[in-house]
């Protein structure tokens, strides 16, 4: 039986309004609540696990499919990056205690200023969250490195969300378990933190070879090399910016605060 849509007043002849997509009116009852609970948990979990499985198996192909329009079964990539970064930070901070271990490690050796110790500790402990916040910047880097290959800046934002998901899953599945096993030996743990950095170029090649399956391997390698250069430059510019802002703030506080930035 036809009825008017409660949202736009169009006549509804099916289960949804053909104009705005509003569901046909249904009184809220026990069945309605049960259906909503099932949809919320089962559909969300299905999409989450489906995307995680596909990113682990075929990260670049999964990103390409989503950008090309195959999205119905996929979890939203930016939301997925948020969720995985939160899981990664929880494991790093609460289970491994990486921040505390690294802070103690660098403080005992006094190899640089307290600022550098704290900066390195913070970056290593919360790298997933930091990279999540830097996705717009990384999108600019990949847009420059892979320019003229057919994707706009906003598609590169989504692409980098998938790159971060892939990197974070690598950390959760491989890096963090090893860190947990060697967390009582800071020297070994520091070596493990370098594992993801060493693996990054290979992960990027895997990702972009799948994302651009028709491009020559040599061209992909050259653009990844260019991308890494952009990332290194961006990292040091970020370090300089943080240092300048911190130094300016310390000068406002007083001369004694400058000791924080002096090498030990």
Phi and psi restraints in degrees (value plus and minus 20) as a CYANA .aco file:
   2 UNK   PHI     -95.2   -55.2
   2 UNK   PSI     128.3   168.3
   3 UNK   PHI    -170.4  -130.4
   3 UNK   PSI     145.6   185.6
   4 UNK   PHI    -104.1   -64.1
   4 UNK   PSI     122.7   162.7
   5 UNK   PHI     -87.1   -47.1
   5 UNK   PSI     115.5   155.5
   6 UNK   PHI     -93.2   -53.2
   6 UNK   PSI     -33.4     6.6
   7 UNK   PHI    -117.5   -77.5
   7 UNK   PSI     -68.3   -28.3
   8 UNK   PHI    -141.6  -101.6
   8 UNK   PSI     -21.2    18.8
   9 UNK   PHI      51.6    91.6
   9 UNK   PSI      -9.6    30.4
  10 UNK   PHI     -92.8   -52.8
  10 UNK   PSI     134.5   174.5
  11 UNK   PHI     -94.8   -54.8
  11 UNK   PSI     109.2   149.2
  12 UNK   PHI    -121.6   -81.6
  12 UNK   PSI     103.5   143.5
  13 UNK   PHI    -131.4   -91.4
  13 UNK   PSI     -26.3    13.7
  14 UNK   PHI    -147.1  -107.1
  14 UNK   PSI    -175.7  -135.7
  15 UNK   PHI     -99.9   -59.9
  15 UNK   PSI     -39.4     0.6
  16 UNK   PHI    -149.5  -109.5
  16 UNK   PSI     135.1   175.1
  17 UNK   PHI     -93.1   -53.1
  17 UNK   PSI     108.7   148.7
  18 UNK   PHI     -92.4   -52.4
  18 UNK   PSI     -33.0     7.0
  19 UNK   PHI    -113.5   -73.5
  19 UNK   PSI     -68.1   -28.1
  20 UNK   PHI    -138.9   -98.9
  20 UNK   PSI     -28.7    11.3
  21 UNK   PHI      67.4   107.4
  21 UNK   PSI     -19.1    20.9
  22 UNK   PHI     -83.0   -43.0
  22 UNK   PSI     118.3   158.3
  23 UNK   PHI     -87.0   -47.0
  23 UNK   PSI     129.5   169.5
  24 UNK   PHI     -81.5   -41.5
  24 UNK   PSI     122.3   162.3
  25 UNK   PHI     -76.3   -36.3
  25 UNK   PSI     112.7   152.7
  26 UNK   PHI    -162.2  -122.2
  26 UNK   PSI     108.1   148.1
  27 UNK   PHI     -83.9   -43.9
  27 UNK   PSI     119.0   159.0
  28 UNK   PHI     -94.4   -54.4
  28 UNK   PSI      98.3   138.3
  29 UNK   PHI    -161.7  -121.7
  29 UNK   PSI    -188.4  -148.4
  30 UNK   PHI     -82.4   -42.4
  30 UNK   PSI     -61.2   -21.2
  31 UNK   PHI     -84.8   -44.8
  31 UNK   PSI     -58.5   -18.5
  32 UNK   PHI     -81.0   -41.0
  32 UNK   PSI     -67.8   -27.8
  33 UNK   PHI     -82.1   -42.1
  33 UNK   PSI     -62.8   -22.8
  34 UNK   PHI     -83.5   -43.5
  34 UNK   PSI     -62.1   -22.1
  35 UNK   PHI     -82.9   -42.9
  35 UNK   PSI     -59.4   -19.4
  36 UNK   PHI     -85.6   -45.6
  36 UNK   PSI     -61.7   -21.7
  37 UNK   PHI     -83.0   -43.0
  37 UNK   PSI     -65.8   -25.8
  38 UNK   PHI     -80.3   -40.3
  38 UNK   PSI     -65.3   -25.3
  39 UNK   PHI     -83.8   -43.8
  39 UNK   PSI     -64.5   -24.5
  40 UNK   PHI     -81.0   -41.0
  40 UNK   PSI     -68.7   -28.7
  41 UNK   PHI    -104.2   -64.2
  41 UNK   PSI     -67.8   -27.8
  42 UNK   PHI     -91.0   -51.0
  42 UNK   PSI     -64.6   -24.6
  43 UNK   PHI     -87.5   -47.5
  43 UNK   PSI     -63.5   -23.5
  44 UNK   PHI     -83.5   -43.5
  44 UNK   PSI     -66.4   -26.4
  45 UNK   PHI     -84.6   -44.6
  45 UNK   PSI     -58.3   -18.3
  46 UNK   PHI     -82.8   -42.8
  46 UNK   PSI     -66.1   -26.1
  47 UNK   PHI     -85.1   -45.1
  47 UNK   PSI     -60.5   -20.5
  48 UNK   PHI     -84.4   -44.4
  48 UNK   PSI     -72.0   -32.0
  49 UNK   PHI     -87.3   -47.3
  49 UNK   PSI     -55.4   -15.4
  50 UNK   PHI     -82.0   -42.0
  50 UNK   PSI     -65.6   -25.6
  51 UNK   PHI     -88.1   -48.1
  51 UNK   PSI     -63.2   -23.2
  52 UNK   PHI     -80.5   -40.5
  52 UNK   PSI     -65.1   -25.1
  53 UNK   PHI     -80.4   -40.4
  53 UNK   PSI     -64.3   -24.3
  54 UNK   PHI     -90.9   -50.9
  54 UNK   PSI     -54.1   -14.1
  55 UNK   PHI     -87.3   -47.3
  55 UNK   PSI     -59.0   -19.0
  56 UNK   PHI     -84.5   -44.5
  56 UNK   PSI     -62.5   -22.5
  57 UNK   PHI     -99.2   -59.2
  57 UNK   PSI     -68.7   -28.7
  58 UNK   PHI    -160.8  -120.8
  58 UNK   PSI      56.2    96.2
  59 UNK   PHI     -80.7   -40.7
  59 UNK   PSI     -69.7   -29.7
  60 UNK   PHI     -87.9   -47.9
  60 UNK   PSI     -60.1   -20.1
  61 UNK   PHI     -83.9   -43.9
  61 UNK   PSI     -59.6   -19.6
  62 UNK   PHI     -83.5   -43.5
  62 UNK   PSI     -63.7   -23.7
  63 UNK   PHI     -84.0   -44.0
  63 UNK   PSI     -61.6   -21.6
  64 UNK   PHI     -85.0   -45.0
  64 UNK   PSI     -62.0   -22.0
  65 UNK   PHI     -81.3   -41.3
  65 UNK   PSI     -63.0   -23.0
  66 UNK   PHI     -85.1   -45.1
  66 UNK   PSI     -66.1   -26.1
  67 UNK   PHI     -84.9   -44.9
  67 UNK   PSI     -53.4   -13.4
  68 UNK   PHI     -99.2   -59.2
  68 UNK   PSI     -25.4    14.6
  69 UNK   PHI      98.1   138.1
  69 UNK   PSI     -26.6    13.4
  70 UNK   PHI    -105.4   -65.4
  70 UNK   PSI      67.3   107.3
  71 UNK   PHI    -142.1  -102.1
  71 UNK   PSI     -27.7    12.3
  72 UNK   PHI     -83.1   -43.1
  72 UNK   PSI     -55.1   -15.1
  73 UNK   PHI    -115.5   -75.5
  73 UNK   PSI     -24.0    16.0
  74 UNK   PHI    -114.5   -74.5
  74 UNK   PSI     123.9   163.9
  75 UNK   PHI     -91.4   -51.4
  75 UNK   PSI     124.8   164.8
  76 UNK   PHI     -77.3   -37.3
  76 UNK   PSI     104.0   144.0
  77 UNK   PHI     -81.9   -41.9
  77 UNK   PSI     -59.4   -19.4
  78 UNK   PHI     -89.4   -49.4
  78 UNK   PSI     -61.0   -21.0
  79 UNK   PHI     -84.2   -44.2
  79 UNK   PSI     -59.2   -19.2
  80 UNK   PHI     -82.8   -42.8
  80 UNK   PSI     -59.5   -19.5
  81 UNK   PHI     -83.4   -43.4
  81 UNK   PSI     -60.7   -20.7
  82 UNK   PHI     -80.2   -40.2
  82 UNK   PSI     -68.1   -28.1
  83 UNK   PHI     -83.4   -43.4
  83 UNK   PSI     -68.4   -28.4
  84 UNK   PHI     -86.0   -46.0
  84 UNK   PSI     -56.7   -16.7
  85 UNK   PHI     -84.9   -44.9
  85 UNK   PSI     -58.1   -18.1
  86 UNK   PHI     -84.0   -44.0
  86 UNK   PSI     -62.5   -22.5
  87 UNK   PHI     -83.2   -43.2
  87 UNK   PSI     -63.9   -23.9
  88 UNK   PHI     -81.0   -41.0
  88 UNK   PSI     -64.6   -24.6
  89 UNK   PHI     -85.3   -45.3
  89 UNK   PSI     -59.1   -19.1
  90 UNK   PHI     -81.6   -41.6
  90 UNK   PSI     -65.6   -25.6
  91 UNK   PHI     -83.5   -43.5
  91 UNK   PSI     -65.1   -25.1
  92 UNK   PHI     -83.2   -43.2
  92 UNK   PSI     -66.1   -26.1
  93 UNK   PHI    -103.6   -63.6
  93 UNK   PSI     -64.9   -24.9
  94 UNK   PHI    -111.3   -71.3
  94 UNK   PSI     -61.4   -21.4
  95 UNK   PHI    -107.0   -67.0
  95 UNK   PSI     -68.2   -28.2
  96 UNK   PHI    -105.5   -65.5
  96 UNK   PSI     -54.5   -14.5
  97 UNK   PHI      50.9    90.9
  97 UNK   PSI      18.0    58.0
  98 UNK   PHI     -81.7   -41.7
  98 UNK   PSI     -60.4   -20.4
  99 UNK   PHI     -79.3   -39.3
  99 UNK   PSI     -66.7   -26.7
 100 UNK   PHI     -85.5   -45.5
 100 UNK   PSI     -62.8   -22.8
 101 UNK   PHI     -84.4   -44.4
 101 UNK   PSI     -66.8   -26.8
 102 UNK   PHI     -87.7   -47.7
 102 UNK   PSI     -59.0   -19.0
 103 UNK   PHI     -81.7   -41.7
 103 UNK   PSI     -62.8   -22.8
 104 UNK   PHI     -87.2   -47.2
 104 UNK   PSI     -59.9   -19.9
 105 UNK   PHI     -80.9   -40.9
 105 UNK   PSI     -70.0   -30.0
 106 UNK   PHI     -91.3   -51.3
 106 UNK   PSI     -54.7   -14.7
 107 UNK   PHI     -87.0   -47.0
 107 UNK   PSI     -58.9   -18.9
 108 UNK   PHI     -87.5   -47.5
 108 UNK   PSI     -53.7   -13.7
 109 UNK   PHI    -105.6   -65.6
 109 UNK   PSI     -43.2    -3.2
 110 UNK   PHI      30.0    70.0
 110 UNK   PSI      27.5    67.5
 111 UNK   PHI    -103.2   -63.2
 111 UNK   PSI     -32.7     7.3
 112 UNK   PHI    -177.5  -137.5
 112 UNK   PSI    -188.0  -148.0
 113 UNK   PHI     -90.3   -50.3
 113 UNK   PSI     141.3   181.3
 114 UNK   PHI     -82.5   -42.5
 114 UNK   PSI     -51.7   -11.7
 115 UNK   PHI     -80.0   -40.0
 115 UNK   PSI     -67.6   -27.6
 116 UNK   PHI     -86.0   -46.0
 116 UNK   PSI     -58.0   -18.0
 117 UNK   PHI     -79.8   -39.8
 117 UNK   PSI     -69.2   -29.2
 118 UNK   PHI     -87.4   -47.4
 118 UNK   PSI     -58.6   -18.6
 119 UNK   PHI     -83.7   -43.7
 119 UNK   PSI     -67.0   -27.0
 120 UNK   PHI     -84.6   -44.6
 120 UNK   PSI     -62.7   -22.7
 121 UNK   PHI     -81.1   -41.1
 121 UNK   PSI     -67.5   -27.5
 122 UNK   PHI     -83.8   -43.8
 122 UNK   PSI     -64.1   -24.1
 123 UNK   PHI     -84.5   -44.5
 123 UNK   PSI     -62.5   -22.5
 124 UNK   PHI     -91.1   -51.1
 124 UNK   PSI     -52.7   -12.7
 125 UNK   PHI     -99.2   -59.2
 125 UNK   PSI     -53.6   -13.6
 126 UNK   PHI    -142.3  -102.3
 126 UNK   PSI      13.6    53.6
 127 UNK   PHI     -82.8   -42.8
 127 UNK   PSI     -53.0   -13.0
 128 UNK   PHI     -86.3   -46.3
 128 UNK   PSI     -62.9   -22.9
 129 UNK   PHI     -86.2   -46.2
 129 UNK   PSI     -61.8   -21.8
 130 UNK   PHI     -82.2   -42.2
 130 UNK   PSI     -65.2   -25.2
 131 UNK   PHI     -86.7   -46.7
 131 UNK   PSI     -51.7   -11.7
 132 UNK   PHI     -81.7   -41.7
 132 UNK   PSI     -64.5   -24.5
 133 UNK   PHI     -88.7   -48.7
 133 UNK   PSI     -44.4    -4.4
 134 UNK   PHI    -114.7   -74.7
 134 UNK   PSI     -12.2    27.8
 135 UNK   PHI     -73.5   -33.5
 135 UNK   PSI     -63.7   -23.7
 136 UNK   PHI     -79.3   -39.3
 136 UNK   PSI     -55.3   -15.3
 137 UNK   PHI     -91.8   -51.8
 137 UNK   PSI     -64.1   -24.1
 138 UNK   PHI     -82.3   -42.3
 138 UNK   PSI     -53.9   -13.9
 139 UNK   PHI     -82.5   -42.5
 139 UNK   PSI     -57.0   -17.0
 140 UNK   PHI     -84.9   -44.9
 140 UNK   PSI     -61.4   -21.4
 141 UNK   PHI     -83.0   -43.0
 141 UNK   PSI     -67.6   -27.6
 142 UNK   PHI     -88.6   -48.6
 142 UNK   PSI     -53.3   -13.3
 143 UNK   PHI     -82.5   -42.5
 143 UNK   PSI     -60.3   -20.3
 144 UNK   PHI     -91.5   -51.5
 144 UNK   PSI     -61.5   -21.5
 145 UNK   PHI     -90.2   -50.2
 145 UNK   PSI     -54.8   -14.8
 146 UNK   PHI    -131.9   -91.9
 146 UNK   PSI      11.6    51.6
 147 UNK   PHI     -81.1   -41.1
 147 UNK   PSI     130.9   170.9
 148 UNK   PHI      48.6    88.6
 148 UNK   PSI      -5.6    34.4
 149 UNK   PHI    -123.8   -83.8
 149 UNK   PSI      -7.8    32.2
 150 UNK   PHI      79.1   119.1
 150 UNK   PSI      -4.4    35.6
 151 UNK   PHI    -151.3  -111.3
 151 UNK   PSI     121.8   161.8
 152 UNK   PHI    -104.7   -64.7
 152 UNK   PSI     156.5   196.5
 153 UNK   PHI     -80.5   -40.5
 153 UNK   PSI     -60.8   -20.8
 154 UNK   PHI     -90.4   -50.4
 154 UNK   PSI     -51.4   -11.4
 155 UNK   PHI     -88.2   -48.2
 155 UNK   PSI     -52.4   -12.4
 156 UNK   PHI     -90.2   -50.2
 156 UNK   PSI     -48.1    -8.1
 157 UNK   PHI     -82.3   -42.3
 157 UNK   PSI     -67.1   -27.1
 158 UNK   PHI     -84.7   -44.7
 158 UNK   PSI     -63.1   -23.1
 159 UNK   PHI     -75.6   -35.6
 159 UNK   PSI     -64.6   -24.6
 160 UNK   PHI     -92.0   -52.0
 160 UNK   PSI     -46.0    -6.0
 161 UNK   PHI     -83.8   -43.8
 161 UNK   PSI     -59.7   -19.7
 162 UNK   PHI     -89.4   -49.4
 162 UNK   PSI     -58.7   -18.7
 163 UNK   PHI     -79.6   -39.6
 163 UNK   PSI     -64.2   -24.2
 164 UNK   PHI     -84.6   -44.6
 164 UNK   PSI     -60.3   -20.3
 165 UNK   PHI     -79.7   -39.7
 165 UNK   PSI     -63.5   -23.5
 166 UNK   PHI     -82.9   -42.9
 166 UNK   PSI     -65.9   -25.9
 167 UNK   PHI     -83.0   -43.0
 167 UNK   PSI     -62.7   -22.7
 168 UNK   PHI     -87.6   -47.6
 168 UNK   PSI     -60.6   -20.6
 169 UNK   PHI     -84.0   -44.0
 169 UNK   PSI     -57.6   -17.6
 170 UNK   PHI     -79.0   -39.0
 170 UNK   PSI     -63.9   -23.9
 171 UNK   PHI     -84.6   -44.6
 171 UNK   PSI     -65.1   -25.1
 172 UNK   PHI     -86.2   -46.2
 172 UNK   PSI     -61.1   -21.1
 173 UNK   PHI    -103.9   -63.9
 173 UNK   PSI     -56.2   -16.2
 174 UNK   PHI    -132.8   -92.8
 174 UNK   PSI     -76.1   -36.1
 175 UNK   PHI     -88.1   -48.1
 175 UNK   PSI     -68.9   -28.9
 176 UNK   PHI     -85.0   -45.0
 176 UNK   PSI     -60.7   -20.7
 177 UNK   PHI     -79.0   -39.0
 177 UNK   PSI     -59.0   -19.0
 178 UNK   PHI     -87.0   -47.0
 178 UNK   PSI     -61.9   -21.9
 179 UNK   PHI     -78.5   -38.5
 179 UNK   PSI     -61.5   -21.5
 180 UNK   PHI     -83.7   -43.7
 180 UNK   PSI     -57.9   -17.9
 181 UNK   PHI     -89.5   -49.5
 181 UNK   PSI     -49.4    -9.4
 182 UNK   PHI    -131.9   -91.9
 182 UNK   PSI      -4.4    35.6
 183 UNK   PHI     -84.1   -44.1
 183 UNK   PSI     -40.9    -0.9
 184 UNK   PHI    -102.2   -62.2
 184 UNK   PSI     -25.6    14.4
 185 UNK   PHI    -141.7  -101.7
 185 UNK   PSI      73.8   113.8
 186 UNK   PHI     -76.2   -36.2
 186 UNK   PSI     -53.4   -13.4
 187 UNK   PHI     -83.0   -43.0
 187 UNK   PSI     -64.2   -24.2
 188 UNK   PHI     -86.3   -46.3
 188 UNK   PSI     -59.6   -19.6
 189 UNK   PHI     -83.0   -43.0
 189 UNK   PSI     -59.8   -19.8
 190 UNK   PHI     -81.5   -41.5
 190 UNK   PSI     -58.9   -18.9
 191 UNK   PHI     -85.3   -45.3
 191 UNK   PSI     -56.2   -16.2
 192 UNK   PHI     -88.8   -48.8
 192 UNK   PSI     -55.4   -15.4
 193 UNK   PHI     -82.3   -42.3
 193 UNK   PSI     -43.0    -3.0
 194 UNK   PHI    -100.6   -60.6
 194 UNK   PSI     -32.9     7.1
 195 UNK   PHI     -80.6   -40.6
 195 UNK   PSI     -66.2   -26.2
 196 UNK   PHI     -85.9   -45.9
 196 UNK   PSI     -53.2   -13.2
 197 UNK   PHI     -87.4   -47.4
 197 UNK   PSI     -61.8   -21.8
 198 UNK   PHI     -86.9   -46.9
 198 UNK   PSI     -57.0   -17.0
 199 UNK   PHI     -98.4   -58.4
 199 UNK   PSI     -37.2     2.8
 200 UNK   PHI     -75.9   -35.9
 200 UNK   PSI     -68.9   -28.9
 201 UNK   PHI     -78.4   -38.4
 201 UNK   PSI     -58.3   -18.3
 202 UNK   PHI     -89.6   -49.6
 202 UNK   PSI     -57.9   -17.9
 203 UNK   PHI     -84.7   -44.7
 203 UNK   PSI     -61.2   -21.2
 204 UNK   PHI     -84.6   -44.6
 204 UNK   PSI     -60.6   -20.6
 205 UNK   PHI     -83.1   -43.1
 205 UNK   PSI     -65.6   -25.6
 206 UNK   PHI     -76.8   -36.8
 206 UNK   PSI     -67.3   -27.3
 207 UNK   PHI     -82.9   -42.9
 207 UNK   PSI     -73.5   -33.5
 208 UNK   PHI     -94.8   -54.8
 208 UNK   PSI     -44.8    -4.8
 209 UNK   PHI     -86.7   -46.7
 209 UNK   PSI     -55.4   -15.4
 210 UNK   PHI     -97.2   -57.2
 210 UNK   PSI     -55.0   -15.0
 211 UNK   PHI     -90.3   -50.3
 211 UNK   PSI     -56.5   -16.5
 212 UNK   PHI    -138.2   -98.2
 212 UNK   PSI      50.6    90.6
 213 UNK   PHI     -85.6   -45.6
 213 UNK   PSI     -41.0    -1.0
 214 UNK   PHI    -115.4   -75.4
 214 UNK   PSI     -19.5    20.5
 215 UNK   PHI    -109.9   -69.9
 215 UNK   PSI     127.5   167.5
 216 UNK   PHI     -83.9   -43.9
 216 UNK   PSI     125.8   165.8
 217 UNK   PHI     -79.1   -39.1
 217 UNK   PSI     -60.7   -20.7
 218 UNK   PHI     -80.7   -40.7
 218 UNK   PSI     -62.2   -22.2
 219 UNK   PHI     -84.8   -44.8
 219 UNK   PSI     -60.3   -20.3
 220 UNK   PHI     -85.0   -45.0
 220 UNK   PSI     -63.7   -23.7
 221 UNK   PHI     -82.1   -42.1
 221 UNK   PSI     -62.8   -22.8
 222 UNK   PHI     -82.9   -42.9
 222 UNK   PSI     -59.9   -19.9
 223 UNK   PHI     -93.9   -53.9
 223 UNK   PSI     -52.5   -12.5
 224 UNK   PHI     -86.7   -46.7
 224 UNK   PSI     -60.3   -20.3
 225 UNK   PHI     -80.1   -40.1
 225 UNK   PSI     -63.4   -23.4
 226 UNK   PHI     -84.7   -44.7
 226 UNK   PSI     -60.0   -20.0
 227 UNK   PHI     -81.9   -41.9
 227 UNK   PSI     -62.8   -22.8
 228 UNK   PHI     -83.7   -43.7
 228 UNK   PSI     -58.3   -18.3
 229 UNK   PHI     -81.3   -41.3
 229 UNK   PSI     -65.6   -25.6
 230 UNK   PHI     -78.5   -38.5
 230 UNK   PSI     -62.4   -22.4
 231 UNK   PHI     -86.1   -46.1
 231 UNK   PSI     -60.8   -20.8
 232 UNK   PHI     -84.8   -44.8
 232 UNK   PSI     -64.5   -24.5
 233 UNK   PHI     -80.9   -40.9
 233 UNK   PSI     -64.0   -24.0
 234 UNK   PHI     -82.3   -42.3
 234 UNK   PSI     -59.1   -19.1
 235 UNK   PHI     -82.7   -42.7
 235 UNK   PSI     -65.6   -25.6
 236 UNK   PHI     -90.7   -50.7
 236 UNK   PSI     -55.4   -15.4
 237 UNK   PHI     -84.3   -44.3
 237 UNK   PSI     -58.4   -18.4
 238 UNK   PHI     -84.5   -44.5
 238 UNK   PSI     -62.1   -22.1
 239 UNK   PHI     -81.1   -41.1
 239 UNK   PSI     -64.9   -24.9
 240 UNK   PHI     -83.1   -43.1
 240 UNK   PSI     -61.9   -21.9
 241 UNK   PHI     -82.7   -42.7
 241 UNK   PSI     -66.1   -26.1
 242 UNK   PHI     -82.9   -42.9
 242 UNK   PSI     -60.6   -20.6
 243 UNK   PHI     -83.2   -43.2
 243 UNK   PSI     -65.2   -25.2
 244 UNK   PHI     -84.5   -44.5
 244 UNK   PSI     -64.8   -24.8
 245 UNK   PHI     -83.4   -43.4
 245 UNK   PSI     -62.8   -22.8
 246 UNK   PHI     -86.0   -46.0
 246 UNK   PSI     -59.9   -19.9
 247 UNK   PHI     -85.7   -45.7
 247 UNK   PSI     -61.4   -21.4
 248 UNK   PHI     -83.1   -43.1
 248 UNK   PSI     -60.4   -20.4
 249 UNK   PHI     -86.4   -46.4
 249 UNK   PSI     -59.4   -19.4
 250 UNK   PHI     -83.8   -43.8
 250 UNK   PSI     -57.9   -17.9
 251 UNK   PHI     -84.3   -44.3
 251 UNK   PSI     -54.2   -14.2
 252 UNK   PHI     -88.2   -48.2
 252 UNK   PSI     -53.9   -13.9
 253 UNK   PHI     -92.8   -52.8
 253 UNK   PSI     -65.5   -25.5
 254 UNK   PHI     133.2   173.2
 254 UNK   PSI     145.2   185.2
 255 UNK   PHI     -79.2   -39.2
 255 UNK   PSI     -54.6   -14.6
 256 UNK   PHI     -84.8   -44.8
 256 UNK   PSI     -46.0    -6.0
 257 UNK   PHI     -90.5   -50.5
 257 UNK   PSI     -41.1    -1.1
 258 UNK   PHI     -87.7   -47.7
 258 UNK   PSI     -40.2    -0.2
 259 UNK   PHI     -79.9   -39.9
 259 UNK   PSI     -46.0    -6.0
 260 UNK   PHI     -80.9   -40.9
 260 UNK   PSI     -47.6    -7.6
 261 UNK   PHI    -121.8   -81.8
 261 UNK   PSI     -29.7    10.3
 262 UNK   PHI    -102.1   -62.1
 262 UNK   PSI     120.1   160.1
 263 UNK   PHI     -80.3   -40.3
 263 UNK   PSI     125.4   165.4
